[in-house]
Amino acid sequence: MIGIVMFAVALLMLLVGFPVAFTFGGVALLFGVFAEGAEMFAFMPFRIQSIMENTVLMAVPLFIFMGIVLQKTQLAEQLLESMGKLFGGVRGGLAISTVLVGALLAASTGVVGASVVAMGLISLPVMLKYKYDKSLACGTICASGTLGQIIPPSIILIILGDVLGIPVGDLFKAAVGPGLMLIGIYVVYILIYSYLKPEAAPALPLDDDVKNKREQYTKALIAIIPPLALILIVLGSIFAGIATPTESSALGGVGAIVLAALYRQFSWKMVLDSAKETVKVTAMVFAILLGATAFSMAFTYTGGDYIVEEILSDLPGGATGFLILSMLAILVLGFFIDFVEISFIIVPILAPVADAFGIAPVWFAILIAMNLQTSFLTPPFGFSLFYLKGVAPPQVTTIDIYRGVMPFIIMQVAVVVSILLFPAFYGLS
């Protein structure tokens, strides 16, 4: 039972607020030495070396760099303004444009924090100006910003591909259907909501719109074409088999620099600042990975994995019971801890059991990725909620944000359930 106690202590320390990487590493060291002695960690340097030489994980810093560079090109601002004018005449049009822009930003940058902050700064004041319901506006922005978790190129899909031993290109292809389903459900919800409560999402007054329709569509196309081109370069090269995800991430980094030049935002200072921010984020991810590696090694040596596997294998309902319980566990843990920790600690424990049940690994990975996306919205520690609150006007309260994300959490859970019940519909069976 040492492994189970170790797991409980790590979770408790995370909830108290200890740094993630040091929590995992410290708990592993303490319990590992107690159970097996210091010699248990003799192979740790070889594990670290294998992580550093992993070519799949090289895509993580490159995609992060791509996203940070694009964050500095005012791409989100131009997209939101153009799409807002395009859909402004429709009830709920500003909210719909926010969802579509969120999808484009997800597919071109994949940086959740940057998307939520950008749309919070640009879209939220406009929606409030035109008397949009505060909860609807906040919920739409938070949910749209988290689309980067499931729409490729997604950092979480790269991490899951490495943890589960699945080609990242296969995960990218498999995630397209669920991502489009989520976008469609968001748009339908906004249309129905604005139809039932017209005062909650009014159309823009006609005089505030662009008089010349041709000019309106031209501006929208100019704003949409650059990120679409980048999406085609990055994802198209993977899906066509021309490049691996790691190679395409390098293409994405170059494409982001080209877009920065097109938007006249290029400077060597911008490149240096982007590189520094990339190093910070990448160091955080890999520090957690190293701590999680030590933790999983100690957990395995103390027999914790066998106990968990035995418990999960004996669940009523077989594979279905295991999937339901594991998805519920990830959903609940997502309320309190980050997706990176869940990916590196929880998923390796669940993976052998899923394999024993014969569950398709790509299907299992997409279920986890969709579930982890929900963790960005769930109170009290959903990161999207913090990002938006940090840039929201004073009249927007935390309760407004919490109330606004609830319908979107329900929609995300509904999509997870649909993937669980009808994997063939998404081509995942």
Secondary structure, 3 states (H helix, E strand, C coil): CHHHHHHHHHHHHHHHCCCHHHHHHHHHHHHHHHHHCHHHHHHHHHHHHHHHCCCCCCHHHHHHHHHHHHHCCCHHHHHHHHHHHHHCCCCCHHHHHHHHHHHHHHHHCCCHHHHHHHHHHHHHHHHHHCCCCHHHHHHHHHHHHHHHHCCCCCHHHHHHHHHHCCCHHHHHHHHHHHHHHHHHHHHHHHHHHHHHCHHHCCCCCHHHCCCCHHHHHHHHHHHHHHHHHHHHHHHHHHHCCCCCHHHHHHHHHHHHHHHHHHCCCCCHHHHHHHHHHHHHHHHHHHHHHHHHHHHHHHHHHCCHHHHHHHHHHCCCCHHHHHHHHHHHHHHHHCCCCCHHHHHHHHHHHHHHHHHHCCCCHHHHHHHHHHHHHHCCCCCCCCHHHHHHHHHCCCCCCHHHHHHHHHHHHHHHHHHHHHHHHCHHHHCCC
